[in-house]
Amino acid sequence: MSQLFNESEQLVYNSCKKSFLSLWSYANPIGKNSKELCDILIVCYSDIIIISVKDISITDSGDISIGWKQWRKRAIDASQNRYMELNDGLKETAT
């Protein structure tokens, strides 16, 4: 297991450790380009679970709908393409 960097990653890692998932989980796996692929990678046969923990707060803009949209953009949308590429790369490796 790689070193865990924050409280959110530690929470996810401990959840995996307390369950059967610890047998197949890898914390902070590093890819070919020496960058972290995700926070937890779980591989069991042909099944793969990618867990990415985000510790991003909603900005107080005075309007919750604007704050929510900004949070979603930073927390979800920004990571979506990265993990779709990771998923595609894992599929290519498996074939």
C-alpha positions in Angstrom: 0.0 0.0 0.0 1.2 3.5 -0.8 1.2 6.3 1.8 -2.3 7.8 2.3 -2.3 11.6 2.3 -5.5 12.8 3.8 -8.3 11.9 6.2 -10.8 11.1 3.4 -8.4 8.6 1.8 -7.8 7.1 5.2 -11.5 6.6 5.8 -12.0 4.8 2.4 -8.9 2.7 3.0 -10.0 1.7 6.5 -13.4 0.7 5.1 -11.7 -1.5 2.5 -9.4 -2.9 5.2 -12.3 -3.9 7.5 -14.1 -5.7 4.7 -13.1 -8.5 2.3 -12.1 -5.8 -0.2 -8.7 -5.5 1.4 -7.7 -8.7 -0.4 -8.0 -7.0 -3.8 -7.4 -3.3 -3.0 -4.5 -1.0 -3.9 -4.2 2.4 -2.3 -3.0 5.3 -4.5 -1.7 3.1 -7.4 0.8 4.9 -9.7 0.4 4.7 -13.5 3.0 4.6 -16.2 3.4 8.4 -16.2 4.2 8.4 -12.4 0.9 10.0 -11.6 -1.6 8.6 -9.1 -4.4 6.7 -10.9 -7.0 6.9 -8.2 -7.3 6.7 -4.4 -8.3 3.0 -4.2 -8.2 0.5 -7.0 -10.0 -2.8 -6.4 -9.4 -5.6 -8.9 -11.0 -9.0 -8.6 -10.8 -11.1 -11.7 -12.3 -9.1 -14.5 -14.2 -6.7 -12.1 -12.6 -3.4 -11.4 -13.8 -0.7 -8.9 -12.2 2.7 -9.1 -12.6 4.9 -6.0 -11.7 8.6 -6.1 -12.1 10.6 -2.9 -12.7 14.3 -3.3 -12.4 16.7 -0.3 -14.0 19.8 -1.8 -16.3 22.2 0.1 -19.1 24.1 -1.4 -18.1 27.8 -1.8 -20.4 30.2 0.0 -21.5 32.4 -2.9 -24.7 33.5 -1.3 -26.7 31.4 -3.7 -26.8 27.6 -2.9 -27.6 26.7 -6.6 -24.5 28.6 -7.8 -22.4 27.1 -5.0 -23.7 23.6 -5.9 -22.9 24.0 -9.6 -19.4 25.2 -8.9 -18.9 22.3 -6.4 -20.2 19.8 -9.0 -17.8 21.2 -11.6 -14.8 20.9 -9.3 -15.7 17.7 -7.5 -17.3 15.6 -10.2 -17.1 16.9 -13.8 -13.3 17.7 -13.6 -12.6 14.1 -12.7 -15.0 12.3 -15.0 -12.9 12.5 -18.2 -9.8 11.4 -16.3 -11.5 8.3 -14.9 -13.1 7.5 -18.3 -9.6 7.4 -19.8 -8.4 5.3 -16.9 -11.2 2.9 -17.5 -10.5 2.7 -21.2 -6.8 2.1 -20.4 -7.6 -0.7 -18.1 -9.9 -2.3 -20.7 -7.1 -2.1 -23.3 -4.6 -3.7 -20.9 -7.0 -6.6 -20.1 -7.5 -7.5 -23.8 
